Amino acid sequence: MARIPAASREGVPEAQRTTFDDLVQQRGGVPTHGPGSIMLNVPEVAKRGLELARYLREDTSLSPRIRELAMLTTARENDCQFIWNAHAPVGRSAGLRDEIIDNLRDKQELANLAPDEAAVVNYGRELIRTRQVSQATFDAALAQFGVQGVTELTNLIGCYTMLAFNLNAFGAELPPEITEKPLPV
């Protein structure tokens, strides 16, 4: 961790040490990389935030391909190297074309997107850039994913923006085993 040392039991609020202990036990140790390593400094934040991230990453009605595209769009819009490196290979495995991932990374035109892919990218970019979504963009996402899916998509983008803010603000370093070309920022 570039700006702070790894969280320690002694460094967290005394009232949250039981939560710290539970999280460390669940993870098999104190995490040294990623948003969990930062958020663990306030164990209740880690517990609640990381559980939401897990749900949105694994258990929504959105397909894995669409979830990963939303995470990558969020990572790119927030210039978050850590999330990009963690999710670009997963996105490829989930069926996102290399061309989409590479062009998204390099801020190139995203041509030939499927309607569901276009809905995610347009929705995510507009929401992050303007903190609003136009009716046309909302309607396109709604047509693809329904009310439940758009609600999950919105919260996935918001949650991963929160994670990106933590990673970027605290200067989280990439793990040594990076597999993706870094974001040009």
Summary of the structure (lengths in Angstrom):
residues: 185
radius of gyration: 17.0
end to end distance: 19.8
largest distance: 53.5
contacts: 568
relative contact order: 0.17
helix: 67%
strand: 0%
